[in-house]
């Protein structure tokens, strides 16, 4: 995996082997970082036919208003058009901040509107998100819990 961009509020990494973009948002994300990360992510999409995103939002607090406006007005229809077309899955790790979670999901919804074939799923941790993206873990149904008797050992 190669680090493409790193700032106080954002990290962009790309794993060519897994064709996965790893985006980490931290604190209040600036317009500058959003533009840089998503523009470089768009360039990475030219290296592959399909691409996945893993968005780590655990430390995300918010996006600057200008950053959200740029995503809506410039990224969706211009800069990110090819990237969105090539994206098949987006996995997002939940934020501790409810407001950050909501605003991030609004931005992801805008992206998915442009390509309804994108599968989107949220996770509590990075590893299950990463595994889901590459299809290495099958979805399993949780078995109903059995009632335990008074004398059972387990």
DAHUHU-V260763 format. One record per residue. N is the residue number from 1. RES is the residue in one letter. NEAR is the number of other C-alpha atoms within 8 Angstrom. D_CENTER is the distance of its C-alpha to the mean C-alpha in whole Angstrom. Layout:
BEGIN
N/RES/NEAR/D_CENTER  N/RES/NEAR/D_CENTER
END
This chain:
BEGIN
1/X/6/16  2/X/6/17  3/X/9/16  4/X/9/16  5/X/10/16  6/X/8/16  7/X/7/18  8/X/5/18  9/X/11/15  10/X/15/13  11/X/14/12  12/X/14/11  13/X/12/12  14/X/13/13  15/X/11/14  16/X/7/17  17/X/5/18  18/X/6/15  19/X/11/14  20/X/12/10  21/X/13/8  22/X/13/7  23/X/13/7  24/X/10/8  25/X/14/10  26/X/13/13  27/X/9/16  28/X/10/17  29/X/16/15  30/X/11/17  31/X/13/18  32/X/7/19  33/X/11/15  34/X/11/13  35/X/10/16  36/X/9/16  37/X/13/12  38/X/10/12  39/X/11/15  40/X/9/15  41/X/11/12  42/X/12/14  43/X/9/17  44/X/9/15  45/X/13/15  46/X/8/19  47/X/6/19  48/X/8/18  49/X/7/18  50/X/9/15  51/X/14/12  52/X/13/8  53/X/13/5  54/X/15/4  55/X/12/3  56/X/14/6  57/X/13/8  58/X/10/11  59/X/10/13  60/X/14/12  61/X/13/15  62/X/10/15  63/X/12/15  64/X/10/18  65/X/7/19  66/X/8/20  67/X/14/16  68/X/11/15  69/X/8/19  70/X/11/18  71/X/10/14  72/X/10/17  73/X/8/20  74/X/9/19  75/X/13/15  76/X/14/15  77/X/8/19  78/X/7/20  79/X/10/18  80/X/12/15  81/X/10/17  82/X/9/17  83/X/13/13  84/X/11/13  85/X/8/16  86/X/10/15  87/X/12/11  88/X/10/12  89/X/11/9  90/X/14/5  91/X/16/5  92/X/13/4  93/X/15/7  94/X/12/10  95/X/13/11  96/X/9/15  97/X/8/16  98/X/7/16  99/X/8/16  100/X/12/13  101/X/12/11  102/X/8/13  103/X/10/13  104/X/8/9  105/X/8/10  106/X/8/12  107/X/11/11  108/X/8/8  109/X/8/12  110/X/10/13  111/X/10/11  112/X/10/12  113/X/7/15  114/X/9/16  115/X/9/15  116/X/6/16  117/X/6/15  118/X/10/12  119/X/7/11  120/X/8/8  121/X/7/9  122/X/9/8  123/X/11/10  124/X/6/12  125/X/8/12  126/X/9/10  127/X/6/13  128/X/8/13  129/X/14/9  130/X/10/10  131/X/10/13  132/X/11/12  133/X/13/10  134/X/7/14  135/X/7/16  136/X/7/18  137/X/6/18  138/X/6/20  139/X/4/19  140/X/4/22  141/X/4/24  142/X/4/25  143/X/4/29  144/X/4/31  145/X/4/32  146/X/4/36  147/X/4/38  148/X/6/40  149/X/5/44  150/X/4/46  151/X/4/47  152/X/6/44  153/X/3/43  154/X/3/39
END
